[in-house]
């Protein structure tokens, strides 16, 4: 995570990073165990999160380990 001199921006970026990591973890769990996939779980993956279910699993796992940045 980058540091900004603006504390409000820092807090906002931290929140975005935490949300992204949470969605990456969920996507990896769903893709490794297809039985977890449900309409409700997949409905969460809209907009920028959709790629977490459509990109190759290796790329998503790289995001999980911080190598996709």
C-alpha positions in Angstrom: 0.0 0.0 0.0 1.3 3.4 -0.9 1.5 6.2 1.7 -0.1 9.6 0.9 0.4 12.8 2.9 -3.4 13.1 3.0 -4.7 11.0 5.9 -8.1 10.7 4.4 -6.7 9.3 1.2 -4.6 6.9 3.1 -7.7 5.6 5.0 -9.7 5.3 1.8 -6.9 3.4 -0.1 -6.5 1.1 2.9 -10.2 0.3 2.8 -10.1 -0.4 -0.9 -7.0 -2.7 -0.5 -8.7 -4.7 2.3 -11.9 -5.1 0.2 -9.9 -6.2 -2.8 -8.0 -8.8 -0.8 -11.2 -10.1 0.8 -12.7 -10.6 -2.7 -9.5 -12.3 -4.0 -9.6 -14.7 -1.0 -13.3 -15.5 -1.7 -12.7 -15.9 -5.4 -9.9 -18.4 -4.8 -12.0 -20.4 -2.4 -14.9 -20.5 -4.8 -12.7 -21.5 -7.7 -10.8 -24.2 -5.8 -14.1 -25.7 -4.5 -16.8 -25.3 -7.1 -19.4 -26.6 -4.7 -19.1 -23.2 -2.9 -20.1 -21.4 -6.0 -23.7 -20.2 -5.7 -25.7 -17.6 -7.4 -25.4 -15.4 -4.3 -21.6 -15.7 -4.2 -21.2 -15.0 -7.9 -23.6 -12.1 -7.7 -21.0 -10.3 -5.5 -18.5 -10.4 -8.3 -19.6 -7.6 -10.5 -17.7 -4.7 -12.0 -14.0 -4.8 -11.3 -14.4 -8.0 -9.3 -15.8 -10.0 -12.2 -12.3 -10.7 -13.5 -11.5 -12.6 -10.3 -13.8 -15.4 -11.5 -12.9 -15.3 -15.2 -9.1 -14.7 -15.2 -6.8 -17.8 -15.0 -6.6 -19.1 -11.5 -2.8 -18.7 -11.5 -3.2 -14.9 -12.0 -5.8 -14.7 -9.2 -3.5 -16.6 -6.9 -0.7 -14.2 -7.7 -3.0 -11.4 -6.5 -3.5 -13.3 -3.4 0.2 -13.4 -2.7 0.8 -9.8 -3.7 2.6 -10.6 -6.9 0.0 -9.2 -9.2 0.7 -5.6 -8.3 
